[in-house]
Amino acid sequence: MSVIRNLDTLQINNTLAGAANKAVPVTIVLRSGNSWQNLNSRMISYSNGYLLISQPWADSESFQRKFTPGQKLGITFKLRHYKHTSSVTVKGSELYELNDGSVMPALKLCCPLRMKRIQRRVYVRADVPANHPVKVTFWQGNMSTEPTDCPTFSGLVSNISAGGIQVLTNLDASILPVKNDPIGLKLFFVHDDRPIAINAIIRHIDETTSAKATIGMQFIGLDQTRQGLIDLQAIYGKVGEFGKSQTRPRRRAAGA
């Protein structure tokens, strides 16, 4: 069975109704030019072909972001053993009345015509085996063009999932991008002709020594484009290979 499948209209309606009933958290994927940003929100209700969510916010922002009718957004959320991703259109903003009579700002979205269901095991992490090194280059900004006027960094991936990577780099953390900075990156797998280009953000940077740092990078927008979904499948395949190599029992030497 494929780890990614398309849902029909009935399945989309049932999924949104179930997610709204549980008030599940939802990530809004906002595209601006060639860059992506994740915003936080939560399901409120679903009825009559419209989805109501709490006003989206970003951890790094103190202001309320404005959305316009007709604006396109990506949404992702988890329900049971699956992650769901879709593109939606903004209907408008409104105030939602809570049980205690108070109101909260909310965003009204049109029901999506298409939705993909991704098995959550796609996002299981695996350590990268020493005999299959994965190299990465990254830079501040986005993946559309590698920069000519700012530094490009490199390192080795120590563990990986379809949601992100952990990178070990031989660079002083003081010269690297900082937490929540958007970056573009390229993954280079052994024996693969084409590197995988991805937008990401820095989730954390931990100095291991004065000249080395471990960096957590979260992929952004990978499940929002056709090519991104192809790359997601490819990464999942690599994660599966790495996981099997770690669990495969070693053969005993002859005569041992």
C-alpha positions in Angstrom: 0.0 0.0 0.0 1.3 3.5 -0.9 2.3 5.7 2.0 0.6 8.6 0.3 -3.0 8.4 -1.1 -5.6 10.8 -2.5 -8.9 11.1 -0.6 -12.3 11.3 -2.3 -14.9 14.0 -1.5 -16.7 11.9 1.2 -13.4 11.0 2.8 -12.3 14.7 2.9 -15.6 15.7 4.5 -15.4 12.9 7.1 -11.7 13.7 7.9 -12.3 17.4 8.4 -15.4 16.8 10.5 -13.5 14.3 12.7 -10.5 16.7 13.0 -12.8 19.7 13.9 -14.6 17.6 16.5 -11.3 16.8 18.2 -10.1 20.4 17.8 -6.8 19.1 16.5 -3.8 21.5 15.9 -3.3 22.5 12.3 -0.2 24.0 10.6 -0.8 26.7 8.0 1.8 26.6 5.3 2.2 30.1 3.9 4.1 30.7 0.7 5.6 34.0 -0.1 7.5 34.1 -3.4 10.0 31.2 -3.2 9.9 31.1 0.6 7.6 29.1 3.0 6.5 29.8 6.6 4.7 27.6 9.1 2.0 29.2 11.2 0.1 27.6 14.2 -3.6 27.2 14.5 -6.4 24.8 15.7 -9.6 23.4 14.2 -12.8 25.0 15.6 -15.6 23.6 13.4 -16.6 22.2 10.0 -20.0 22.6 8.5 -21.7 23.5 5.2 -18.5 23.1 3.3 -16.5 25.6 5.4 -13.7 25.0 7.9 -13.2 27.4 10.8 -9.8 27.6 12.5 -8.3 29.9 15.1 -6.5 32.9 13.8 -3.1 31.6 12.7 0.1 32.8 14.5 3.8 32.3 14.4 5.9 31.7 17.5 8.3 34.4 16.4 5.6 37.1 15.8 3.6 39.2 18.2 1.3 40.8 15.7 -1.9 39.4 14.1 -1.3 38.4 10.5 -3.9 39.6 8.0 -5.5 37.2 5.4 -7.5 38.2 2.4 -10.5 36.4 0.7 -9.3 34.2 -2.2 -5.8 33.8 -0.7 -4.3 30.3 -1.1 -2.9 28.5 2.0 -1.5 25.0 2.6 -2.8 23.1 5.7 -1.5 20.0 7.4 -2.8 18.2 10.5 -2.6 14.9 12.2 -5.5 12.6 12.8 -5.1 9.1 14.1 -2.2 7.4 12.3 -2.1 9.8 9.4 -0.9 13.2 8.4 -3.2 15.1 6.1 -2.2 17.9 3.7 -4.2 20.1 1.4 -4.4 23.5 -0.3 -7.3 25.7 0.8 -8.8 29.1 -0.1 -9.6 31.8 2.5 -13.2 32.8 2.6 -12.7 35.5 5.2 -12.2 36.4 8.9 -14.9 36.3 11.6 -15.4 36.3 15.3 -16.2 32.9 16.9 -18.3 32.9 20.1 -17.0 30.6 22.9 -19.2 28.7 25.4 -18.6 31.4 28.0 -19.9 34.2 25.7 -16.5 35.6 24.9 -15.3 35.8 21.3 -12.1 34.9 19.5 -10.8 35.8 16.0 -11.1 33.0 13.5 -10.3 32.3 9.9 -12.9 30.7 7.6 -11.7 28.4 4.8 -13.4 26.8 1.9 -13.5 23.0 1.9 -10.6 21.7 -0.2 -11.3 19.8 -3.4 -8.2 17.6 -2.9 -6.5 16.1 0.1 -3.6 13.7 0.6 -3.3 11.2 3.4 0.2 10.4 4.4 1.0 7.5 6.8 2.7 8.9 9.9 5.4 6.2 9.8 6.9 8.3 6.9 8.1 10.7 9.7 9.9 8.1 11.8 13.6 9.0 12.2 16.6 6.8 11.4 20.3 7.3 12.1 22.4 7.5 9.0 24.8 4.5 8.7 28.5 5.3 8.5 28.8 3.4 5.2 26.0 5.5 3.5 27.0 9.1 4.3 24.4 11.8 3.5 26.0 15.2 2.8 24.1 18.5 3.0 24.8 22.0 1.9 22.6 24.9 3.2 22.4 28.7 3.1 20.2 31.4 4.6 17.1 32.1 2.5 15.4 29.5 0.3 16.1 26.8 -2.1 15.2 28.6 -5.3 18.7 29.9 -6.0 21.9 29.2 -4.2 23.4 32.5 -3.0 26.4 34.2 -4.5 26.6 37.0 -1.9 26.3 35.1 1.4 27.9 31.9 2.9 27.0 28.4 1.9 27.6 25.9 4.7 28.0 22.1 4.6 27.9 19.1 6.9 26.9 15.4 7.4 23.4 14.3 8.2 23.4 12.2 11.4 19.7 11.3 11.4 16.8 11.9 9.1 13.1 11.6 8.6 10.7 13.0 6.0 10.1 15.9 8.4 13.7 17.0 8.9 17.3 16.2 9.6 20.0 16.6 12.2 23.3 17.8 10.8 26.8 17.8 12.2 29.0 20.6 10.9 32.6 21.5 11.5 31.8 25.2 11.9 31.6 27.5 14.8 27.9 28.0 15.8 28.5 31.8 15.9 28.7 32.1 12.1 25.7 29.9 11.4 22.1 30.9 10.8 20.2 31.1 14.1 17.0 29.4 15.4 13.9 30.0 13.3 15.9 31.3 10.3 14.7 30.1 6.9 17.2 28.2 4.9 17.5 26.4 1.6 19.3 23.1 1.5 20.4 20.3 -0.7 20.7 16.6 0.3 23.2 14.4 -1.4 22.6 10.6 -1.1 25.3 8.2 -2.2 24.7 6.7 -5.7 21.9 9.3 -6.4 22.5 11.5 -9.4 20.2 14.4 -8.3 20.4 16.1 -5.0 17.1 16.9 -3.2 16.5 20.6 -2.8 14.3 21.6 0.2 13.2 24.7 2.1 13.6 24.4 5.8 14.0 26.3 9.1 16.6 26.0 11.8 14.9 24.4 14.9 18.0 24.3 17.2 21.7 24.7 17.2 23.8 22.9 19.8 27.6 23.5 20.1 29.4 20.2 20.6 32.9 21.7 20.7 34.3 25.1 19.9 34.6 24.2 16.2 31.6 21.8 15.8 27.8 22.2 16.0 24.8 20.0 15.7 21.8 21.6 13.9 18.2 20.5 13.8 16.5 21.4 10.5 12.7 21.1 9.8 11.5 20.8 6.2 8.9 23.4 5.1 6.4 22.9 2.3 7.7 19.6 1.2 4.3 18.0 1.1 2.7 21.0 -0.7 4.0 20.5 -4.2 4.1 17.7 -6.7 7.9 17.5 -6.8 8.0 17.8 -3.0 5.8 14.7 -2.6 8.0 12.8 -5.0 11.0 13.9 -2.9 9.2 12.9 0.3 8.7 9.4 -1.0 12.4 9.2 -1.9 13.4 10.3 1.5 11.0 7.9 3.1 12.6 5.1 1.0 16.1 6.1 2.3 14.9 6.2 5.9 13.5 2.7 5.5 16.9 1.4 4.1 18.8 3.0 6.9 16.4 1.5 9.5 16.7 -2.0 8.1 20.5 -1.7 8.1 20.5 -0.9 11.8 18.2 -3.8 12.8 19.7 -6.4 10.5 21.6 -9.0 12.7 25.3 -9.2 12.0 26.6 -12.5 10.6 28.9 -14.5 12.8 32.4 -15.0 11.5 33.2 -18.5 10.3 34.6 -20.6 13.2 33.4 -18.1 15.8 
